[in-house]
Amino acid sequence: MRSSPRFGLLGALGGFLGVLAGAFAAHALRDSLSGDRLQIFETGARYQVLHALAVVGVALALERTPSRVLTASGWLFVAGQFLFSGSLYALALTGTTAWGAVTPVGGLCLLAGWAALGAGLARRPRRELRDVI
């Protein structure tokens, strides 16, 4: 499977799961978690949805211009969602503070994903004037 359809699927799945997590927090967890832990869970859901959209953006960019840097960006966003949001979900649900050590690693993946996306888009070939008109 080429990278762009794979990232399209992963982005859609990440968005689906992020919205599901947000709904789960709003309805099932509201009465069972403390305010702080609920906020941690909701932060995970928010970042997951945001970066799922970024993965879809990578898929669209790869359709136009295949690029190793853009592909790296997509994988960094996927890893970041898993590590960042996943560790926040685990921290909120279990109260085990050791999960907090994983969160910055996920955050670094997300930051690197944005940097790689910027570099990949900046390196895209410029369209000639006749292609624009």
KATA-V18832 format. One record per helix or strand. SS is the DSSP state (a for helix, b for strand). FROM is the first residue (numbers start at 1). TO is the last residue. If there is no record, write none. Layout:
BEGIN
SS,FROM,TO
SS,FROM,TO
END
This chain:
BEGIN
a,3,29
a,35,64
a,68,94
a,97,122
a,129,132
END
